[in-house]
Amino acid sequence: MKSKSMIFIFCSCLTFTGCAKTNTSTFPDISSTQIEKTTEQNIENKADDTAIPKSVTKNYEVYSGFWSENGLSHDEILSNGGTEFNIQITDNNNLEGYLFTQQGTSERIAEIDNIAGRIDDGTISYRFNDDGWGGSGILYITFSNDMIQIEVQDYKMKDTNLSGYGISGAYKLIRTKKSEAKVTKEEITESETTDEEFLDAIHERYYSHWSESDMINAINERKQYLEKCSFYPEVVKYLETVREVTDISSVVEPLYYTDMRIYQKQDFDQVPPLIIHLAKNEIYARHGYIFKNEDLYNYFKGQLWYEPSISPDKFEDSLFNKNEQTNLRLLTELDTYK
């Protein structure tokens, strides 16, 4: 696992970067108008939604969001173990979701990506072929007034899975409670903390809950997404030549800590347009924004800290803390990547 000293090297390079030639391909991007939504824009978005044919069946869209055992927050699950179900429901009953579970003692992780289907009479079934450990089965999902129940049937464990871990059994999930804001973690500014305290906060957030073996396994599992990202080689080149990172796989934190400190324009002098573009979109990715652009989605899905959970039409800028709001305005102004 990367030591705090390596993190310091990575952080110290943030304001001493060089310029590199960037990919000139064009893809859609989050508009800067998302920073300050107006009533007119909200009405316009809703008008676009109503243009989509709606099913005459019961509307299950109120279930969109985060659900977990005992209502645990994502941070609590990462610290102590548990199960989380992130879903988005559109057109009344079309579900897309992601099931994540972590074992408390060993910190083993199992997950099922791209769960999709249609809810009929309060139930949906989804067959999966890999839970991260090679296990397969059928998810039977039932929606009640204030609970979602998931029962795994026909579960088959892969012969090579010696740990016995996977997504099996049954889960009773309730609406996830929001994490309490912690100034020491969420809104740290340079004037409020020393470099050592800042490094401690980074280490605690991105590294402390990983064992070395679990981190390696998780990195290997997500590597497939980075391989699909057309501009990822350019990011690797930047990290190796500008920030002088010798082991790219050991970097599991974002490019910039835009939720923890406020950056200035000069911090991005000589920074390649692609990196600025990614720094801006990291602010959205940190809150689970599901990117429609395939390259952006694959890039962030390759990051261990990213958990896609909120579709663009459901995303609210109120999720951003004060540091993120300030940095987003700056990065939107500086973002020239095309």
VOPAGU-2260 file (C-alpha; in pm, 1 decimal, decimal comma):
REM VOPAGU-2260
SITE   aa  ch    i         X         Y         Z
SITE  MET   A    0       0,0       0,0       0,0
SITE  LYS   A    1     122,4     347,1     -72,9
SITE  SER   A    2     271,4     526,3     227,1
SITE  LYS   A    3     185,6     876,2     340,9
SITE  SER   A    4     521,6     991,2     210,7
SITE  MET   A    5     419,8     881,8    -139,4
SITE  ILE   A    6      95,1    1072,4     -98,8
SITE  PHE   A    7     296,6    1381,6      -5,5
SITE  ILE   A    8     497,2    1349,6    -325,9
SITE  PHE   A    9     174,2    1315,0    -522,6
SITE  CYS   A   10      13,4    1614,4    -348,2
SITE  SER   A   11     318,3    1838,4    -373,4
SITE  CYS   A   12     312,8    1799,5    -751,0
SITE  LEU   A   13     -33,4    1951,0    -780,5
SITE  THR   A   14      92,8    2305,9    -819,7
SITE  PHE   A   15     414,7    2226,8   -1009,0
SITE  THR   A   16     287,4    2073,5   -1329,8
SITE  GLY   A   17     392,4    2096,6   -1692,2
SITE  CYS   A   18     194,0    2117,3   -2014,6
SITE  ALA   A   19     151,3    1819,0   -2244,0
SITE  LYS   A   20     -17,8    1772,9   -2579,4
SITE  THR   A   21    -372,9    1648,2   -2528,2
SITE  ASN   A   22    -625,8    1436,3   -2705,5
SITE  THR   A   23    -834,3    1650,3   -2936,8
SITE  SER   A   24   -1134,0    1418,4   -2961,0
SITE  THR   A   25   -1469,8    1570,3   -2872,7
SITE  PHE   A   26   -1723,2    1430,4   -2630,8
SITE  PRO   A   27   -2016,9    1568,2   -2429,3
SITE  ASP   A   28   -1943,9    1739,8   -2101,7
SITE  ILE   A   29   -2128,7    1866,4   -1798,6
SITE  SER   A   30   -2242,4    2220,1   -1872,0
SITE  SER   A   31   -2126,1    2499,0   -1647,8
SITE  THR   A   32   -2489,4    2600,3   -1614,9
SITE  GLN   A   33   -2525,9    2313,2   -1370,2
SITE  ILE   A   34   -2345,4    2523,9   -1112,7
SITE  GLU   A   35   -2648,4    2747,7   -1064,0
SITE  LYS   A   36   -2974,3    2586,6   -1173,2
SITE  THR   A   37   -3260,5    2820,4   -1235,5
SITE  THR   A   38   -3629,0    2757,2   -1210,6
SITE  GLU   A   39   -3653,9    2794,8   -1585,9
SITE  GLN   A   40   -3392,2    2523,2   -1638,4
SITE  ASN   A   41   -3566,5    2286,6   -1398,1
SITE  ILE   A   42   -3894,6    2336,1   -1582,0
SITE  GLU   A   43   -3714,6    2279,2   -1910,6
SITE  ASN   A   44   -3564,2    1953,1   -1783,1
SITE  LYS   A   45   -3899,5    1830,9   -1662,9
SITE  ALA   A   46   -4048,2    1914,6   -1998,9
SITE  ASP   A   47   -3785,6    1697,8   -2165,1
SITE  ASP   A   48   -3871,5    1413,4   -1929,0
SITE  THR   A   49   -4241,0    1428,7   -2011,7
SITE  ALA   A   50   -4157,8    1375,6   -2377,3
SITE  ILE   A   51   -4063,4    1015,7   -2288,8
SITE  PRO   A   52   -4360,3     775,1   -2303,7
SITE  LYS   A   53   -4461,1     675,3   -1953,6
SITE  SER   A   54   -4580,6     332,3   -1845,8
SITE  VAL   A   55   -4931,5     307,2   -1709,5
SITE  THR   A   56   -4808,2      85,2   -1427,1
SITE  LYS   A   57   -4732,5     194,3   -1071,5
SITE  ASN   A   58   -4462,4     458,9   -1035,6
SITE  TYR   A   59   -4159,2     327,4    -842,9
SITE  GLU   A   60   -3932,8     626,0    -905,2
SITE  VAL   A   61   -3957,6     729,5    -538,6
SITE  TYR   A   62   -3731,3     433,9    -458,1
SITE  SER   A   63   -3438,3     588,4    -646,6
SITE  GLY   A   64   -3137,1     645,4    -423,8
SITE  PHE   A   65   -2926,3     466,1    -165,3
SITE  TRP   A   66   -3050,4     170,5      42,4
SITE  SER   A   67   -2851,9     -29,6     294,7
SITE  GLU   A   68   -2877,3    -269,7     586,6
SITE  ASN   A   69   -2974,9     -72,4     897,9
SITE  GLY   A   70   -2957,6     246,5     690,7
SITE  LEU   A   71   -2577,6     261,9     719,9
SITE  SER   A   72   -2399,8     532,0     520,9
SITE  HIS   A   73   -2141,9     439,5     257,7
SITE  ASP   A   74   -1857,4     552,9     486,2
SITE  GLU   A   75   -1990,2     336,7     770,2
SITE  ILE   A   76   -2005,6      34,1     539,2
SITE  LEU   A   77   -1647,3      90,4     427,9
SITE  SER   A   78   -1538,3     115,8     791,8
SITE  ASN   A   79   -1742,3    -164,0     948,7
SITE  GLY   A   80   -1888,0    -373,0     667,5
SITE  GLY   A   81   -2240,4    -402,6     530,6
SITE  THR   A   82   -2449,5    -401,0     213,8
SITE  GLU   A   83   -2553,6    -110,0      -6,5
SITE  PHE   A   84   -2796,7     -97,5    -300,6
SITE  ASN   A   85   -2779,3     211,3    -525,2
SITE  ILE   A   86   -3063,0     239,5    -777,6
SITE  GLN   A   87   -3217,1     477,2   -1025,7
SITE  ILE   A   88   -3570,8     415,4   -1155,8
SITE  THR   A   89   -3699,2     591,8   -1464,7
SITE  ASP   A   90   -4019,9     577,1   -1671,6
SITE  ASN   A   91   -4209,3     459,3   -1360,8
SITE  ASN   A   92   -4055,1     112,6   -1329,3
SITE  ASN   A   93   -3731,2      73,6   -1528,3
SITE  LEU   A   94   -3453,5       1,2   -1280,1
SITE  GLU   A   95   -3077,2      37,9   -1307,7
SITE  GLY   A   96   -2863,2     -34,2   -1005,4
SITE  TYR   A   97   -2549,5    -149,7    -832,4
SITE  LEU   A   98   -2520,6    -388,0    -534,3
SITE  PHE   A   99   -2216,3    -359,2    -310,7
SITE  THR   A  100   -2124,5    -552,6       2,9
SITE  GLN   A  101   -1816,2    -551,7     223,1
SITE  GLN   A  102   -1719,2    -796,5     495,5
SITE  GLY   A  103   -1638,5    -618,0     818,5
SITE  THR   A  104   -1350,7    -830,4     946,4
SITE  SER   A  105   -1158,7    -911,2     628,6
SITE  GLU   A  106   -1280,1    -607,2     428,5
SITE  ARG   A  107   -1351,8    -838,1     135,2
SITE  ILE   A  108   -1569,2    -671,3    -129,6
SITE  ALA   A  109   -1833,5    -825,7    -355,2
SITE  GLU   A  110   -2037,4    -632,8    -608,9
SITE  ILE   A  111   -2281,8    -670,8    -895,7
SITE  ASP   A  112   -2269,6    -399,7   -1160,9
SITE  ASN   A  113   -2527,7    -296,9   -1420,5
SITE  ILE   A  114   -2835,9    -447,1   -1257,3
SITE  ALA   A  115   -3126,7    -365,2   -1487,8
SITE  GLY   A  116   -3485,6    -466,4   -1548,3
SITE  ARG   A  117   -3852,8    -377,6   -1519,1
SITE  ILE   A  118   -4041,7    -377,7   -1189,7
SITE  ASP   A  119   -4374,5    -562,0   -1211,1
SITE  ASP   A  120   -4615,4    -581,4    -916,7
SITE  GLY   A  121   -4344,7    -466,9    -676,5
SITE  THR   A  122   -4084,3    -725,6    -775,1
SITE  ILE   A  123   -3798,3    -766,6   -1017,1
SITE  SER   A  124   -3555,0   -1050,5   -1083,4
SITE  TYR   A  125   -3206,1   -1022,6   -1225,9
SITE  ARG   A  126   -2967,0   -1303,4   -1315,0
SITE  PHE   A  127   -2598,7   -1228,6   -1247,6
SITE  ASN   A  128   -2292,3   -1422,2   -1357,3
SITE  ASP   A  129   -2022,0   -1268,5   -1140,2
SITE  ASP   A  130   -2033,0   -1108,6    -795,9
SITE  GLY   A  131   -1663,9   -1022,5    -800,6
SITE  TRP   A  132   -1577,1   -1372,4    -678,5
SITE  GLY   A  133   -1715,8   -1566,9    -973,3
SITE  GLY   A  134   -2045,3   -1646,0    -798,4
SITE  SER   A  135   -2369,4   -1653,8    -997,7
SITE  GLY   A  136   -2740,1   -1661,8    -917,1
SITE  ILE   A  137   -3066,2   -1467,8    -936,6
SITE  LEU   A  138   -3151,9   -1154,8    -740,5
SITE  TYR   A  139   -3519,5   -1146,5    -638,5
SITE  ILE   A  140   -3592,0    -787,8    -536,9
SITE  THR   A  141   -3915,0    -689,7    -358,9
SITE  PHE   A  142   -4032,2    -333,4    -287,6
SITE  SER   A  143   -4246,6    -260,4      18,6
SITE  ASN   A  144   -4352,2      71,0     174,0
SITE  ASP   A  145   -4025,1     151,1     350,8
SITE  MET   A  146   -3800,6    -142,8     269,1
SITE  ILE   A  147   -3634,1    -323,8     -20,3
SITE  GLN   A  148   -3570,8    -695,7      24,3
SITE  ILE   A  149   -3319,0    -884,7    -186,9
SITE  GLU   A  150   -3310,1   -1264,2    -187,0
SITE  VAL   A  151   -3040,9   -1451,9    -378,2
SITE  GLN   A  152   -3162,6   -1779,4    -525,8
SITE  ASP   A  153   -2983,6   -2053,1    -721,4
SITE  TYR   A  154   -2651,0   -1920,7    -596,4
SITE  LYS   A  155   -2349,2   -2107,2    -731,8
SITE  MET   A  156   -2008,1   -2042,1    -586,9
SITE  LYS   A  157   -1705,9   -2065,7    -814,9
SITE  ASP   A  158   -1484,0   -2364,6    -738,2
SITE  THR   A  159   -1175,4   -2146,4    -708,8
SITE  ASN   A  160   -1336,6   -1922,3    -444,4
SITE  LEU   A  161   -1162,3   -2054,9    -134,6
SITE  SER   A  162   -1278,5   -1764,5      84,0
SITE  GLY   A  163   -1644,8   -1862,9      59,0
SITE  TYR   A  164   -1737,2   -1496,5      24,1
SITE  GLY   A  165   -1986,2   -1358,4    -224,8
SITE  ILE   A  166   -2334,6   -1212,4    -263,3
SITE  SER   A  167   -2571,6   -1477,5    -134,2
SITE  GLY   A  168   -2851,2   -1517,1     121,0
SITE  ALA   A  169   -3102,9   -1238,0     186,8
SITE  TYR   A  170   -3080,9    -866,5     261,8
SITE  LYS   A  171   -3332,2    -626,0     416,6
SITE  LEU   A  172   -3249,8    -269,4     317,5
SITE  ILE   A  173   -3383,6      66,1     431,2
SITE  ARG   A  174   -3319,4     417,8     305,1
SITE  THR   A  175   -2956,1     513,4     371,4
SITE  LYS   A  176   -2903,8     790,7     623,0
SITE  LYS   A  177   -2690,4    1084,1     513,8
SITE  SER   A  178   -2336,7    1104,6     648,8
SITE  GLU   A  179   -2279,8    1383,7     897,4
SITE  ALA   A  180   -2055,7    1654,0     759,5
SITE  LYS   A  181   -1712,4    1661,6     919,3
SITE  VAL   A  182   -1514,2    1976,8     872,2
SITE  THR   A  183   -1184,7    1795,0     922,9
SITE  LYS   A  184   -1259,4    1571,9     625,0
SITE  GLU   A  185   -1500,6    1757,0     400,4
SITE  GLU   A  186   -1393,5    2119,8     406,8
SITE  ILE   A  187   -1026,0    2148,1     490,0
SITE  THR   A  188    -851,9    2460,9     360,7
SITE  GLU   A  189    -483,1    2540,8     351,0
SITE  SER   A  190    -523,0    2808,6     617,0
SITE  GLU   A  191    -692,7    2567,8     855,6
SITE  THR   A  192    -451,6    2275,1     850,8
SITE  THR   A  193     -86,0    2183,5     829,7
SITE  ASP   A  194      53,2    1968,9     547,6
SITE  GLU   A  195      81,5    1676,5     788,5
SITE  GLU   A  196    -282,1    1706,7     896,4
SITE  PHE   A  197    -388,8    1731,5     534,0
SITE  LEU   A  198    -194,6    1415,5     443,8
SITE  ASP   A  199    -348,2    1235,0     741,3
SITE  ALA   A  200    -696,9    1330,1     621,5
SITE  ILE   A  201    -619,3    1202,7     269,6
SITE  HIS   A  202    -474,9     878,6     403,5
SITE  GLU   A  203    -772,7     819,4     630,2
SITE  ARG   A  204   -1026,0     881,7     353,5
SITE  TYR   A  205    -872,0     689,8      65,7
SITE  TYR   A  206    -633,1     434,3     213,4
SITE  SER   A  207    -706,6     348,6     576,4
SITE  HIS   A  208    -989,6     100,9     509,9
SITE  TRP   A  209    -791,5    -103,6     255,0
SITE  SER   A  210    -561,7    -394,5     323,8
SITE  GLU   A  211    -284,3    -426,0      67,3
SITE  SER   A  212    -424,1    -746,6     -84,1
SITE  ASP   A  213    -779,7    -612,5    -107,5
SITE  MET   A  214    -657,3    -294,1    -271,4
SITE  ILE   A  215    -463,6    -492,8    -531,2
SITE  ASN   A  216    -766,6    -711,0    -601,1
SITE  ALA   A  217    -995,3    -409,3    -636,5
SITE  ILE   A  218    -748,8    -232,9    -868,7
SITE  ASN   A  219    -726,8    -543,0   -1087,5
SITE  GLU   A  220   -1105,2    -572,5   -1099,6
SITE  ARG   A  221   -1148,6    -213,2   -1217,4
SITE  LYS   A  222    -858,3    -216,0   -1460,8
SITE  GLN   A  223   -1092,9    -336,8   -1734,9
SITE  TYR   A  224   -1270,4       0,4   -1734,5
SITE  LEU   A  225    -949,3     200,4   -1769,5
SITE  GLU   A  226    -850,4     -14,1   -2065,1
SITE  LYS   A  227   -1170,7      98,5   -2240,3
SITE  CYS   A  228   -1099,9     469,5   -2181,0
SITE  SER   A  229    -945,3     626,7   -2492,3
SITE  PHE   A  230    -766,3     908,0   -2307,2
SITE  TYR   A  231    -634,5     703,8   -2012,7
SITE  PRO   A  232    -286,2     659,6   -2169,6
SITE  GLU   A  233    -259,8    1038,3   -2173,6
SITE  VAL   A  234    -343,9    1051,3   -1801,7
SITE  VAL   A  235     -77,9     786,9   -1731,4
SITE  LYS   A  236     179,3     987,7   -1928,3
SITE  TYR   A  237      92,6    1300,2   -1728,5
SITE  LEU   A  238     124,1    1121,0   -1393,4
SITE  GLU   A  239     454,7     960,1   -1486,7
SITE  THR   A  240     626,5    1254,3   -1658,0
SITE  VAL   A  241     483,8    1555,5   -1473,3
SITE  ARG   A  242     398,8    1428,7   -1126,2
SITE  GLU   A  243     671,7    1163,7   -1140,5
SITE  VAL   A  244     451,4     883,4   -1007,6
SITE  THR   A  245     649,2     560,0   -1037,8
SITE  ASP   A  246     361,8     319,5    -968,0
SITE  ILE   A  247      31,9     437,6   -1118,0
SITE  SER   A  248    -162,8     147,1    -965,6
SITE  SER   A  249     -76,0     268,4    -614,0
SITE  VAL   A  250    -263,0     597,0    -667,3
SITE  VAL   A  251    -623,0     548,5    -553,7
SITE  GLU   A  252    -712,5     908,0    -462,5
SITE  PRO   A  253    -844,8    1169,9    -710,1
SITE  LEU   A  254    -622,9    1401,4    -913,7
SITE  TYR   A  255    -725,2    1697,2    -696,2
SITE  TYR   A  256    -882,3    1731,1    -350,5
SITE  THR   A  257   -1146,7    1980,7    -456,9
SITE  ASP   A  258   -1373,6    1893,3    -165,3
SITE  MET   A  259   -1101,4    1942,5      94,4
SITE  ARG   A  260    -930,1    2266,5      -5,0
SITE  ILE   A  261    -984,8    2568,3    -227,8
SITE  TYR   A  262    -755,6    2601,5    -529,8
SITE  GLN   A  263    -636,8    2918,3    -702,5
SITE  LYS   A  264    -600,3    2988,7   -1073,9
SITE  GLN   A  265    -222,4    2967,0   -1052,9
SITE  ASP   A  266    -250,2    2610,8    -920,6
SITE  PHE   A  267    -347,3    2507,3   -1273,9
SITE  ASP   A  268     -81,4    2700,7   -1464,8
SITE  GLN   A  269      74,2    2469,7   -1726,3
SITE  VAL   A  270    -170,4    2188,6   -1638,0
SITE  PRO   A  271    -289,4    2008,7   -1955,8
SITE  PRO   A  272    -651,8    2079,1   -2059,3
SITE  LEU   A  273    -747,6    1711,4   -2017,8
SITE  ILE   A  274    -635,7    1707,6   -1653,0
SITE  ILE   A  275    -828,3    2028,8   -1579,6
SITE  HIS   A  276   -1130,5    1875,2   -1748,2
SITE  LEU   A  277   -1104,1    1563,4   -1530,4
SITE  ALA   A  278   -1050,8    1773,2   -1216,6
SITE  LYS   A  279   -1379,7    1950,4   -1287,2
SITE  ASN   A  280   -1566,0    1626,6   -1347,9
SITE  GLU   A  281   -1414,1    1467,7   -1035,5
SITE  ILE   A  282   -1637,1    1703,2    -835,2
SITE  TYR   A  283   -1942,6    1538,6    -988,2
SITE  ALA   A  284   -1797,0    1187,6    -978,3
SITE  ARG   A  285   -1730,6    1216,3    -604,5
SITE  HIS   A  286   -2108,1    1231,9    -549,6
SITE  GLY   A  287   -2195,0     936,8    -774,1
SITE  TYR   A  288   -2282,1    1124,9   -1095,1
SITE  ILE   A  289   -2343,1     872,3   -1375,4
SITE  PHE   A  290   -2164,7    1001,6   -1683,8
SITE  LYS   A  291   -2334,2     952,1   -2018,3
SITE  ASN   A  292   -2004,5     988,3   -2201,1
SITE  GLU   A  293   -1848,9     643,8   -2229,7
SITE  ASP   A  294   -1488,5     758,1   -2185,7
SITE  LEU   A  295   -1565,1     960,3   -1873,6
SITE  TYR   A  296   -1770,7     676,7   -1726,5
SITE  ASN   A  297   -1496,5     419,5   -1788,6
SITE  TYR   A  298   -1227,1     650,8   -1651,4
SITE  PHE   A  299   -1409,3     713,3   -1325,0
SITE  LYS   A  300   -1535,2     354,0   -1294,5
SITE  GLY   A  301   -1168,4     259,9   -1289,9
SITE  GLN   A  302   -1118,4     471,9    -975,6
SITE  LEU   A  303   -1169,6     286,7    -646,1
SITE  TRP   A  304   -1344,2     582,3    -484,1
SITE  TYR   A  305   -1612,4     620,5    -754,5
SITE  GLU   A  306   -1955,1     461,9    -706,6
SITE  PRO   A  307   -2202,5     558,2    -984,0
SITE  SER   A  308   -2545,9     611,7    -832,2
SITE  ILE   A  309   -2722,6     926,6    -957,5
SITE  SER   A  310   -2838,5     985,9   -1315,1
SITE  PRO   A  311   -2792,0    1336,8   -1460,7
SITE  ASP   A  312   -3163,3    1420,0   -1446,1
SITE  LYS   A  313   -3174,8    1335,4   -1074,2
SITE  PHE   A  314   -2849,6    1505,2    -976,8
SITE  GLU   A  315   -2867,9    1810,4    -748,9
SITE  ASP   A  316   -2589,2    2066,1    -711,5
SITE  SER   A  317   -2687,3    2100,2    -345,6
SITE  LEU   A  318   -2467,0    1793,5    -286,0
SITE  PHE   A  319   -2154,8    2007,3    -328,0
SITE  ASN   A  320   -1985,3    2152,5     -21,3
SITE  LYS   A  321   -1849,8    2509,8     -18,2
SITE  ASN   A  322   -1504,4    2408,5    -136,9
SITE  GLU   A  323   -1649,8    2216,1    -428,7
SITE  GLN   A  324   -1875,5    2504,1    -529,7
SITE  THR   A  325   -1582,0    2746,7    -536,1
SITE  ASN   A  326   -1351,1    2508,2    -720,5
SITE  LEU   A  327   -1620,9    2416,7    -971,2
SITE  ARG   A  328   -1662,8    2779,8   -1072,5
SITE  LEU   A  329   -1288,6    2814,2   -1125,2
SITE  LEU   A  330   -1246,0    2487,1   -1316,3
SITE  THR   A  331   -1545,1    2556,7   -1537,4
SITE  GLU   A  332   -1380,7    2884,1   -1634,6
SITE  LEU   A  333   -1046,8    2711,4   -1704,8
SITE  ASP   A  334   -1183,4    2403,7   -1882,0
SITE  THR   A  335   -1102,2    2430,1   -2254,4
SITE  TYR   A  336   -1077,7    2061,0   -2334,4
SITE  LYS   A  337   -1247,1    1963,1   -2660,7
